[in-house]
Amino acid sequence: MPTYDHAIARTSFDAGADPLVPDPISAEVIQDLPRKCAILQRAKKIQMSVNTQRMPVLNTLPVAYWVQQDTGLKQTTRQIWTGIELVVEELAAIVPIPENYLDDAQVPLWSEIKPRLVEALGAKIDAACWFGTDKPATWGTDIYTLAVAAGNTVIAGTGDDFAQDVSNLGEKIALDGYAVNGFAARPGLSWKLTGMRSADGIPIYQPNLVSGDPTIGKLYGYDVSEVDNGAWDASEAELIAGDFNYAIIGMRSDITWKMFDQGVISDGSGNVVLNLMQQDSVALRVTMRLAFVTANPVNRLQPSASGRSPFGVVQAATAGS
C-alpha cells in the first residue's frame, strides 16, 4: 500500500527513547554497512538518452544449402532480427524531517540517511530483476522466471553434492547455447561453498583469504555475488548462474538528490499530509531512472525461444511450495 505520511520525528522511537537526540553521550550510530545492488554489478549496463529504446535481437538464423551437381540451383536464406524494448521507470523516495529535530540531533542525519536510501533503491531493483518482485509491467521477464520457463533448473541436493548441482546446471545452460560467466546467490552460500572439496580434497570455491572476506571468491573460476540486501528469495533459489551480458540495465539517470524546504506532501487522494513551510520541515528526495530487460537471442543449439535461457537456477528444495 502506498505511504505518504512517513517522516523522521521525535515520536519515531519506542517508549519515547530517542537515540539520535539523547542526553549528550555519543554521536556514533551503531549499524551495519549498507548493502550493494547485485544486479547492477552483474548486468550489462547501457546509457539511455530517451525514455524508450529498442534493441535488435537475432531471432532467425540463415541456413546454407548443398548445391546439386554443377548446374544445381542455389537457394536463398535470410536472417531476421526482432526488437526488445527498454522502458525507463522511475524509483523514488522522500524523507521529511522537522527542522527543530534536525537541529537537535547529535549525529549528521543526512549522511546517515543517504546510504540507506541508496540501499533501499538497490534492494528494490534487485528484487524486480532477479525474481520479478514488484517489477514494473513495462520491464522484461525477470531472470528467475525466464530460467524456470526454459527448464534450466536443478533442485539443490539432487546431485552427489552442491558442486555437482551447479555443474549439472551449467550443462543445461551450455546446451541452450550460452556460456556461464558468473553467479548470484543467497546470503551465506559462500560459507557453504568454502567448506566444500573436490574428490582430491581441493577447495572448489576459492575465497579471498587475504582480505578475510569469504564472499569474494570464485566458483568454477567465476565470480559469485551474494544478494544480501533482502531482495533474494531463498525459498525459491540457492543460486542463479548465467551469461549476464543478456541481463541489460538501461541507465537514464543515476541517483539524484534534491532538498526541499517549501512545498507540500500529499497522499494518493490529494490530501496534504505535510506542509514543509507551515510545519517548519525539510525533505530530501531521491530519484533514479532505469530500465531492465532480459535478452534471449536465437542460436544454433536451441532454436526454440521458449526452450532456452541464458540463465539457470539451483532451486531451493522448497521452491514452488
MIDOSE-48144 format. One record per residue: x, y, z of N, C-alpha, C in turn; residue in one letter. Coordinates in steps of 0.05 Angstrom, whole numbers, plus 5000, padded with zeros to 4 digits. Layout:
MIDOSE-48144
ATOM   npx   npy   npz  capx  capy  capz   cpx   cpy   cpz  type
ATOM     X     Y     Z     X     Y     Z     X     Y     Z     A
...
***
This chain:
MIDOSE-48144
ATOM   npx   npy   npz  capx  capy  capz   cpx   cpy   cpz  type
ATOM  5017  4976  5000  5000  5000  5000  5018  5025  5000     M
ATOM  5012  5045  4982  5028  5069  4982  5028  5083  5009     P
ATOM  5050  5096  5016  5052  5111  5041  5061  5139  5035     T
ATOM  5048  5158  5048  5055  5186  5044  5060  5201  5070     Y
ATOM  5056  5188  5092  5057  5202  5118  5081  5193  5135     D
ATOM  5100  5179  5123  5124  5172  5139  5143  5196  5142     H
ATOM  5153  5199  5165  5173  5221  5170  5190  5214  5194     A
ATOM  5213  5226  5195  5230  5222  5219  5224  5244  5239     I
ATOM  5216  5237  5263  5209  5257  5283  5215  5245  5310     A
ATOM  5210  5261  5331  5216  5252  5358  5198  5229  5367     R
ATOM  5175  5225  5353  5157  5204  5361  5163  5178  5345     T
ATOM  5186  5177  5331  5192  5154  5315  5204  5131  5331     S
ATOM  5207  5134  5357  5222  5114  5372  5205  5103  5395     F
ATOM  5211  5079  5403  5196  5065  5423  5199  5078  5450     D
ATOM  5177  5079  5465  5176  5088  5493  5189  5116  5497     A
ATOM  5188  5132  5475  5199  5159  5478  5229  5161  5479     G
ATOM  5242  5138  5477  5271  5139  5478  5282  5145  5451     A
ATOM  5295  5167  5448  5305  5176  5422  5336  5174  5421     D
ATOM  5346  5154  5407  5375  5150  5407  5391  5171  5391     P
ATOM  5376  5187  5374  5390  5206  5358  5391  5234  5370     L
ATOM  5372  5240  5388  5372  5265  5402  5371  5259  5432     V
ATOM  5392  5247  5443  5392  5239  5471  5405  5260  5489     P
ATOM  5407  5253  5515  5425  5269  5531  5453  5265  5520     D
ATOM  5470  5286  5521  5496  5283  5508  5512  5259  5518     P
ATOM  5515  5240  5501  5532  5216  5507  5550  5210  5484     I
ATOM  5539  5204  5461  5556  5196  5439  5542  5203  5413     S
ATOM  5558  5210  5393  5547  5217  5366  5551  5194  5347     A
ATOM  5558  5170  5357  5563  5147  5339  5537  5131  5337     E
ATOM  5530  5123  5313  5507  5107  5307  5516  5078  5302     V
ATOM  5505  5059  5317  5513  5031  5313  5495  5019  5292     I
ATOM  5507  5010  5270  5492  4998  5248  5511  4983  5230     Q
ATOM  5500  4965  5213  5516  4951  5194  5520  4968  5169     D
ATOM  5538  4959  5151  5543  4974  5127  5520  4971  5107     L
ATOM  5514  4992  5092  5493  4989  5072  5501  4968  5051     P
ATOM  5481  4953  5042  5486  4931  5023  5485  4942  4994     R
ATOM  5500  4929  4976  5501  4938  4949  5479  4924  4932     K
ATOM  5475  4935  4908  5456  4924  4889  5471  4904  4871     C
ATOM  5464  4878  4873  5479  4857  4859  5474  4858  4829     A
ATOM  5450  4864  4820  5445  4863  4791  5460  4886  4776     I
ATOM  5464  4908  4790  5480  4930  4778  5509  4922  4775     L
ATOM  5518  4904  4792  5546  4894  4790  5548  4874  4768     Q
ATOM  5527  4858  4763  5529  4836  4745  5520  4842  4716     R
ATOM  5498  4857  4714  5485  4861  4687  5502  4879  4669     A
ATOM  5496  4876  4643  5507  4894  4623  5492  4921  4625     K
ATOM  5507  4943  4627  5494  4969  4630  5499  4986  4605     K
ATOM  5477  4999  4596  5479  5017  4574  5467  5044  4582     I
ATOM  5477  5065  4571  5467  5092  4577  5444  5099  4558     Q
ATOM  5422  5107  4568  5399  5114  4552  5395  5145  4551     M
ATOM  5390  5155  4528  5385  5184  4525  5355  5190  4521     S
ATOM  5339  5169  4518  5310  5173  4515  5296  5154  4535     V
ATOM  5269  5158  4536  5254  5142  4556  5249  5114  4547     N
ATOM  5248  5109  4521  5244  5082  4510  5264  5077  4488     T
ATOM  5276  5054  4488  5296  5047  4468  5293  5018  4460     Q
ATOM  5294  5013  4434  5292  4986  4423  5320  4976  4416     R
ATOM  5324  4950  4422  5350  4937  4416  5344  4913  4397     M
ATOM  5358  4911  4375  5354  4887  4358  5366  4862  4370     P
ATOM  5351  4840  4368  5360  4814  4378  5356  4794  4356     V
ATOM  5376  4778  4351  5375  4758  4329  5353  4738  4336     L
ATOM  5335  4734  4316  5311  4717  4320  5311  4693  4301     N
ATOM  5322  4696  4277  5323  4675  4257  5350  4673  4245     T
ATOM  5362  4650  4244  5389  4646  4233  5388  4639  4204     L
ATOM  5408  4647  4188  5409  4639  4160  5416  4609  4158     P
ATOM  5408  4597  4136  5412  4569  4131  5428  4566  4104     V
ATOM  5447  4548  4103  5462  4543  4078  5452  4516  4066     A
ATOM  5455  4514  4040  5445  4490  4026  5466  4479  4008     Y
ATOM  5466  4452  4005  5483  4439  3985  5472  4443  3957     W
ATOM  5490  4449  3939  5482  4452  3911  5484  4425  3897     V
ATOM  5463  4417  3883  5463  4391  3870  5478  4392  3843     Q
ATOM  5501  4380  3842  5517  4378  3818  5524  4405  3807     Q
ATOM  5535  4406  3782  5546  4431  3771  5524  4451  3764     D
ATOM  5501  4442  3757  5480  4461  3748  5458  4464  3768     T
ATOM  5462  4455  3792  5441  4457  3813  5434  4486  3820     G
ATOM  5410  4490  3829  5401  4517  3836  5409  4523  3865     L
ATOM  5420  4547  3868  5427  4556  3896  5403  4568  3908     K
ATOM  5398  4561  3934  5374  4570  3948  5379  4596  3963     Q
ATOM  5358  4610  3970  5361  4635  3985  5356  4629  4015     T
ATOM  5366  4647  4031  5361  4646  4060  5359  4674  4071     T
ATOM  5354  4676  4096  5351  4702  4108  5358  4701  4137     R
ATOM  5364  4725  4148  5369  4728  4176  5351  4749  4187     Q
ATOM  5337  4744  4209  5316  4762  4219  5322  4771  4247     I
ATOM  5317  4796  4252  5321  4807  4279  5293  4815  4290     W
ATOM  5290  4813  4316  5267  4824  4329  5276  4845  4349     T
ATOM  5258  4861  4358  5266  4883  4377  5257  4877  4405     G
ATOM  5275  4882  4424  5267  4882  4452  5267  4911  4462     I
ATOM  5250  4917  4480  5245  4945  4487  5254  4950  4516     E
ATOM  5270  4971  4519  5278  4981  4545  5261  5005  4551     L
ATOM  5245  5003  4573  5227  5024  4581  5236  5035  4608     V
ATOM  5242  5060  4609  5252  5072  4634  5229  5076  4654     V
ATOM  5234  5068  4679  5216  5073  4701  5231  5088  4723     E
ATOM  5216  5103  4739  5229  5119  4760  5225  5106  4787     E
ATOM  5246  5107  4803  5246  5097  4830  5252  5121  4848     L
ATOM  5236  5124  4869  5239  5149  4885  5231  5144  4914     A
ATOM  5239  5162  4931  5231  5163  4959  5235  5191  4970     A
ATOM  5219  5199  4990  5222  5225  5003  5225  5220  5033     I
ATOM  5244  5234  5045  5248  5233  5074  5244  5261  5086     V
ATOM  5221  5266  5099  5217  5292  5112  5226  5292  5141     P
ATOM  5238  5314  5150  5247  5316  5178  5241  5344  5188     I
ATOM  5229  5347  5212  5225  5374  5223  5252  5388  5228     P
ATOM  5253  5414  5223  5278  5429  5225  5288  5429  5254     E
ATOM  5271  5431  5273  5280  5431  5301  5293  5405  5308     N
ATOM  5281  5383  5299  5292  5357  5304  5320  5354  5291     Y
ATOM  5322  5365  5267  5347  5364  5252  5369  5380  5268     L
ATOM  5361  5403  5279  5380  5419  5294  5389  5406  5320     D
ATOM  5371  5391  5332  5377  5379  5358  5392  5352  5356     D
ATOM  5391  5339  5333  5403  5313  5330  5433  5315  5334     A
ATOM  5445  5296  5348  5474  5297  5353  5490  5282  5332     Q
ATOM  5477  5272  5312  5491  5259  5290  5484  5273  5264     V
ATOM  5501  5272  5244  5494  5284  5218  5473  5267  5204     P
ATOM  5448  5274  5207  5427  5256  5198  5428  5250  5168     L
ATOM  5432  5270  5152  5431  5266  5123  5453  5246  5114     W
ATOM  5477  5248  5126  5498  5229  5119  5492  5201  5128     S
ATOM  5475  5198  5149  5466  5172  5157  5443  5161  5140     E
ATOM  5427  5179  5130  5403  5171  5115  5410  5164  5086     I
ATOM  5427  5180  5073  5433  5176  5045  5442  5148  5037     K
ATOM  5461  5136  5052  5470  5109  5045  5447  5088  5047     P
ATOM  5429  5093  5066  5407  5074  5069  5386  5077  5047     R
ATOM  5383  5102  5037  5365  5105  5014  5377  5092  4989     L
ATOM  5403  5094  4986  5416  5080  4963  5412  5050  4966     V
ATOM  5415  5040  4990  5410  5011  4995  5381  5004  4988     E
ATOM  5362  5021  4995  5334  5016  4990  5328  5015  4960     A
ATOM  5341  5033  4945  5338  5032  4916  5349  5006  4905     L
ATOM  5373  4999  4914  5385  4975  4904  5369  4950  4910     G
ATOM  5358  4948  4934  5342  4925  4941  5317  4923  4923     A
ATOM  5305  4945  4917  5281  4945  4900  5288  4936  4872     K
ATOM  5311  4946  4862  5320  4938  4835  5327  4908  4834     I
ATOM  5341  4899  4854  5349  4870  4855  5324  4853  4856     D
ATOM  5305  4859  4873  5281  4843  4875  5265  4841  4849     A
ATOM  5264  4863  4835  5249  4864  4809  5264  4848  4788     A
ATOM  5290  4851  4786  5305  4839  4764  5311  4809  4768     C
ATOM  5317  4801  4793  5322  4773  4798  5297  4756  4799     W
ATOM  5276  4766  4813  5253  4749  4818  5226  4761  4809     F
ATOM  5227  4785  4798  5202  4798  4788  5185  4809  4810     G
ATOM  5196  4812  4834  5180  4822  4857  5175  4852  4853     T
ATOM  5149  4860  4851  5141  4888  4847  5154  4900  4822     D
ATOM  5158  4883  4802  5171  4892  4777  5152  4910  4761     K
ATOM  5161  4932  4750  5145  4948  4732  5135  4931  4709     P
ATOM  5110  4935  4701  5098  4919  4680  5112  4923  4653     A
ATOM  5125  4946  4649  5139  4952  4624  5166  4938  4621     T
ATOM  5176  4927  4643  5202  4914  4642  5200  4886  4631     W
ATOM  5223  4875  4622  5224  4848  4612  5221  4827  4633     G
ATOM  5220  4802  4624  5217  4779  4642  5241  4779  4662     T
ATOM  5236  4774  4687  5257  4772  4706  5274  4747  4702     D
ATOM  5298  4747  4713  5318  4726  4708  5308  4699  4718     I
ATOM  5297  4698  4741  5288  4672  4753  5266  4660  4736     Y
ATOM  5246  4676  4729  5223  4666  4714  5232  4656  4686     T
ATOM  5250  4671  4673  5260  4663  4647  5274  4636  4648     L
ATOM  5290  4632  4669  5305  4607  4672  5286  4584  4677     A
ATOM  5267  4587  4695  5249  4566  4702  5231  4558  4678     V
ATOM  5222  4578  4663  5205  4573  4639  5220  4556  4618     A
ATOM  5247  4560  4617  5263  4545  4597  5271  4517  4607     A
ATOM  5264  4511  4632  5272  4486  4644  5300  4484  4654     G
ATOM  5313  4507  4656  5341  4508  4666  5342  4509  4696     N
ATOM  5334  4487  4708  5333  4485  4738  5344  4459  4747     T
ATOM  5356  4460  4771  5365  4437  4785  5357  4440  4814     V
ATOM  5345  4420  4826  5337  4422  4854  5362  4417  4871     I
ATOM  5367  4434  4890  5390  4431  4908  5388  4404  4922     A
ATOM  5410  4389  4922  5411  4363  4936  5406  4339  4918     G
ATOM  5399  4344  4892  5394  4321  4875  5420  4309  4864     T
ATOM  5442  4324  4864  5468  4314  4857  5482  4301  4881     G
ATOM  5506  4291  4876  5522  4280  4898  5528  4301  4919     D
ATOM  5532  4325  4910  5536  4348  4928  5528  4373  4913     D
ATOM  5530  4396  4927  5522  4421  4915  5538  4428  4890     F
ATOM  5564  4421  4891  5581  4426  4868  5571  4412  4843     A
ATOM  5561  4388  4846  5551  4374  4823  5524  4386  4814     Q
ATOM  5508  4396  4833  5484  4410  4825  5490  4434  4807     D
ATOM  5511  4449  4814  5519  4472  4798  5530  4463  4771     V
ATOM  5546  4442  4770  5557  4433  4744  5534  4422  4726     S
ATOM  5515  4409  4738  5492  4399  4722  5476  4422  4710     N
ATOM  5474  4443  4726  5460  4467  4717  5476  4480  4694     L
ATOM  5502  4482  4697  5519  4494  4676  5516  4479  4650     G
ATOM  5513  4453  4651  5510  4437  4627  5484  4444  4613     E
ATOM  5463  4449  4628  5437  4456  4616  5439  4483  4602     K
ATOM  5453  4502  4614  5456  4528  4602  5473  4526  4577     I
ATOM  5494  4509  4578  5511  4505  4554  5495  4492  4531     A
ATOM  5477  4474  4537  5461  4461  4516  5441  4481  4504     L
ATOM  5436  4502  4518  5419  4524  4507  5435  4543  4490     D
ATOM  5462  4539  4488  5478  4555  4472  5491  4579  4486     G
ATOM  5491  4579  4512  5503  4601  4527  5525  4592  4545     Y
ATOM  5542  4610  4553  5565  4604  4570  5562  4619  4596     A
ATOM  5565  4605  4618  5564  4618  4645  5587  4637  4649     V
ATOM  5582  4661  4658  5604  4679  4664  5602  4691  4692     N
ATOM  5584  4680  4709  5582  4690  4736  5558  4677  4751     G
ATOM  5557  4682  4777  5536  4671  4794  5526  4693  4813     F
ATOM  5500  4690  4820  5489  4705  4842  5477  4685  4861     A
ATOM  5477  4691  4887  5469  4671  4906  5455  4683  4930     A
ATOM  5443  4665  4945  5430  4673  4971  5452  4681  4991     R
ATOM  5444  4697  5011  5463  4704  5032  5473  4680  5047     P
ATOM  5499  4678  5052  5510  4656  5067  5519  4633  5050     G
ATOM  5513  4632  5025  5520  4609  5008  5551  4607  5006     L
ATOM  5564  4629  5006  5594  4629  5003  5607  4613  5026     S
ATOM  5596  4615  5049  5607  4599  5072  5602  4569  5068     W
ATOM  5580  4562  5056  5575  4534  5050  5595  4524  5029     K
ATOM  5600  4541  5009  5618  4533  4988  5647  4531  4998     L
ATOM  5654  4549  5017  5681  4549  5027  5689  4522  5039     T
ATOM  5670  4508  5051  5677  4483  5064  5676  4459  5045     G
ATOM  5670  4464  5020  5667  4441  5001  5694  4435  4988     M
ATOM  5698  4409  4982  5723  4400  4970  5717  4381  4947     R
ATOM  5736  4380  4928  5734  4361  4906  5742  4333  4917     S
ATOM  5740  4313  4899  5747  4286  4907  5776  4284  4916     A
ATOM  5793  4303  4907  5822  4303  4915  5827  4321  4939     D
ATOM  5805  4331  4951  5808  4348  4974  5815  4377  4968     G
ATOM  5812  4385  4943  5818  4413  4935  5793  4430  4936     I
ATOM  5795  4453  4949  5771  4471  4950  5761  4478  4922     P
ATOM  5735  4476  4918  5724  4484  4892  5718  4514  4892     I
ATOM  5715  4525  4916  5710  4554  4919  5734  4567  4932     Y
ATOM  5744  4588  4920  5768  4600  4930  5763  4628  4941     Q
ATOM  5758  4629  4967  5753  4655  4980  5778  4672  4981     P
ATOM  5774  4698  4984  5797  4716  4985  5807  4716  5014     N
ATOM  5827  4699  5019  5838  4696  5046  5855  4719  5055     L
ATOM  5863  4736  5035  5879  4759  5042  5862  4780  5056     V
ATOM  5839  4786  5044  5821  4806  5056  5805  4794  5079     S
ATOM  5804  4768  5080  5787  4755  5101  5758  4755  5095     G
ATOM  5751  4761  5070  5723  4762  5062  5716  4738  5046     D
ATOM  5701  4719  5057  5694  4694  5043  5675  4698  5020     P
ATOM  5662  4722  5019  5642  4727  4998  5656  4737  4972     T
ATOM  5682  4741  4973  5697  4749  4949  5712  4724  4940     I
ATOM  5702  4710  4922  5715  4685  4913  5704  4676  4886     G
ATOM  5713  4652  4878  5705  4642  4852  5694  4614  4854     K
ATOM  5673  4608  4839  5662  4581  4837  5666  4572  4809     L
ATOM  5682  4550  4806  5689  4541  4779  5702  4563  4762     Y
ATOM  5716  4581  4775  5730  4602  4761  5715  4627  4757     G
ATOM  5689  4628  4765  5672  4651  4760  5664  4665  4786     Y
ATOM  5661  4691  4786  5654  4706  4809  5626  4699  4820     D
ATOM  5624  4700  4846  5598  4696  4860  5591  4721  4874     V
ATOM  5566  4731  4870  5556  4754  4884  5533  4746  4902     S
ATOM  5536  4749  4928  5514  4744  4946  5495  4769  4946     E
ATOM  5469  4764  4943  5450  4785  4944  5440  4788  4973     V
ATOM  5453  4806  4988  5449  4807  5017  5434  4832  5026     D
ATOM  5418  4844  5008  5403  4868  5015  5374  4862  5021     N
ATOM  5367  4836  5024  5340  4829  5030  5323  4823  5006     G
ATOM  5334  4826  4981  5318  4822  4957  5317  4793  4948     A
ATOM  5336  4776  4958  5337  4748  4948  5315  4731  4960     W
ATOM  5302  4715  4944  5281  4697  4953  5293  4670  4958     D
ATOM  5303  4665  4983  5316  4640  4989  5298  4616  4989     A
ATOM  5272  4620  4990  5253  4598  4988  5250  4587  4960     S
ATOM  5260  4602  4940  5259  4594  4912  5286  4586  4901     E
ATOM  5307  4599  4909  5333  4595  4895  5356  4596  4914     A
ATOM  5375  4577  4910  5401  4578  4923  5421  4594  4908     E
ATOM  5420  4591  4881  5440  4604  4864  5428  4607  4836     L
ATOM  5436  4629  4823  5430  4634  4795  5456  4636  4780     I
ATOM  5458  4621  4758  5481  4622  4740  5473  4632  4713     A
ATOM  5492  4642  4698  5485  4650  4671  5505  4669  4658     G
ATOM  5498  4677  4634  5513  4697  4619  5500  4723  4623     D
ATOM  5511  4740  4640  5498  4765  4648  5501  4787  4628     F
ATOM  5513  4781  4605  5512  4800  4583  5483  4803  4572     N
ATOM  5467  4783  4579  5439  4783  4569  5419  4793  4590     Y
ATOM  5429  4802  4612  5413  4818  4631  5421  4847  4627     A
ATOM  5404  4863  4617  5411  4890  4608  5397  4911  4625     I
ATOM  5413  4929  4637  5403  4952  4652  5407  4977  4635     I
ATOM  5386  4991  4630  5388  5016  4615  5387  5039  4635     G
ATOM  5409  5054  4637  5410  5076  4656  5402  5102  4642     M
ATOM  5380  5114  4651  5372  5140  4641  5383  5162  4658     R
ATOM  5381  5159  4684  5395  5178  4702  5401  5163  4728     S
ATOM  5426  5168  4738  5434  5155  4762  5420  5168  4786     D
ATOM  5429  5161  4810  5416  5171  4834  5419  5201  4836     I
ATOM  5397  5215  4839  5398  5245  4842  5384  5252  4869     T
ATOM  5394  5273  4881  5384  5282  4907  5374  5311  4904     W
ATOM  5352  5318  4918  5343  5345  4919  5330  5351  4946     K
ATOM  5338  5374  4958  5328  5382  4984  5306  5403  4981     M
ATOM  5285  5400  4996  5263  5419  4995  5258  5431  5023     F
ATOM  5252  5457  5024  5243  5469  5049  5217  5483  5046     D
ATOM  5205  5480  5022  5178  5490  5016  5164  5470  4999     Q
ATOM  5137  5471  5000  5121  5452  4985  5105  5435  5004     G
ATOM  5088  5418  4993  5071  5400  5009  5075  5372  5000     V
ATOM  5071  5354  5019  5070  5325  5013  5041  5316  5016     I
ATOM  5030  5304  4995  5002  5296  4996  5000  5266  4992     S
ATOM  4977  5255  4999  4972  5226  4995  4960  5222  4967     D
ATOM  4953  5196  4962  4943  5189  4936  4916  5202  4929     G
ATOM  4901  5212  4949  4876  5226  4945  4879  5256  4943     S
ATOM  4903  5265  4945  4908  5294  4943  4907  5309  4970     G
ATOM  4903  5294  4992  4902  5307  5018  4930  5314  5027     N
ATOM  4934  5338  5037  4960  5347  5047  4967  5333  5073     V
ATOM  4990  5319  5072  4999  5305  5096  5019  5322  5112     V
ATOM  5036  5337  5097  5056  5354  5110  5060  5379  5092     L
ATOM  5059  5402  5105  5065  5427  5092  5093  5436  5103     N
ATOM  5113  5435  5086  5140  5440  5095  5144  5468  5107     L
ATOM  5132  5488  5093  5136  5515  5102  5121  5521  5128     M
ATOM  5096  5512  5130  5080  5518  5153  5088  5501  5177     Q
ATOM  5099  5478  5172  5106  5460  5194  5137  5458  5198     Q
ATOM  5151  5477  5188  5180  5480  5193  5194  5454  5189     D
ATOM  5192  5443  5165  5205  5417  5159  5220  5419  5133     S
ATOM  5238  5401  5129  5253  5398  5104  5250  5369  5095     V
ATOM  5254  5365  5069  5250  5338  5058  5272  5333  5037     A
ATOM  5283  5309  5039  5303  5300  5019  5290  5281  5000     L
ATOM  5292  5286  4974  5281  5268  4954  5303  5255  4938     R
ATOM  5301  5229  4935  5320  5214  4919  5305  5202  4895     V
ATOM  5316  5203  4872  5304  5191  4848  5325  5177  4832     T
ATOM  5316  5158  4816  5333  5142  4798  5316  5132  4776     M
ATOM  5326  5134  4751  5311  5125  4728  5326  5104  4712     R
ATOM  5314  5082  4708  5328  5060  4694  5308  5041  4682     L
ATOM  5318  5024  4664  5302  5003  4651  5316  4976  4654     A
ATOM  5301  4955  4650  5313  4928  4651  5299  4910  4631     F
ATOM  5316  4893  4619  5305  4873  4600  5324  4849  4599     V
ATOM  5313  4825  4595  5329  4802  4590  5328  4795  4560     T
ATOM  5351  4790  4548  5353  4783  4520  5357  4753  4518     A
ATOM  5345  4741  4497  5346  4712  4493  5349  4706  4463     N
ATOM  5372  4714  4451  5374  4711  4422  5377  4682  4413     P
ATOM  5368  4677  4389  5369  4650  4378  5398  4642  4373     V
ATOM  5403  4616  4374  5430  4605  4368  5426  4577  4356     N
ATOM  5448  4566  4347  5447  4541  4332  5439  4517  4350     R
ATOM  5445  4518  4376  5440  4496  4393  5410  4493  4401     L
ATOM  5397  4516  4405  5369  4516  4414  5353  4537  4399     Q
ATOM  5340  4530  4377  5325  4549  4362  5299  4558  4375     P
ATOM  5289  4542  4394  5263  4549  4406  5267  4570  4428     S
ATOM  5253  4592  4426  5256  4613  4446  5245  4604  4473     A
ATOM  5223  4589  4473  5212  4581  4499  5229  4559  4512     S
ATOM  5246  4546  4497  5262  4525  4508  5291  4533  4515     G
ATOM  5297  4558  4514  5325  4567  4520  5324  4591  4538     R
ATOM  5347  4594  4553  5351  4617  4570  5381  4620  4575     S
ATOM  5391  4645  4577  5419  4649  4584  5424  4644  4613     P
ATOM  5403  4637  4629  5406  4634  4658  5395  4608  4667     F
ATOM  5404  4599  4691  5394  4575  4703  5394  4579  4733     G
ATOM  5378  4562  4747  5374  4565  4776  5379  4538  4790     V
ATOM  5395  4539  4811  5395  4517  4830  5373  4524  4850     V
ATOM  5351  4510  4848  5327  4517  4864  5329  4506  4892     Q
ATOM  5318  4520  4910  5316  4510  4938  5297  4486  4938     A
ATOM  5301  4469  4957  5284  4445  4960  5255  4453  4964     A
ATOM  5250  4477  4974  5223  4487  4979  5211  4502  4956     T
ATOM  5225  4504  4933  5216  4521  4911  5188  4512  4901     A
ATOM  5171  4532  4898  5144  4526  4888  5124  4517  4909     G
ATOM  5133  4512  4933  5115  4502  4954  5101  4525  4968     S
***
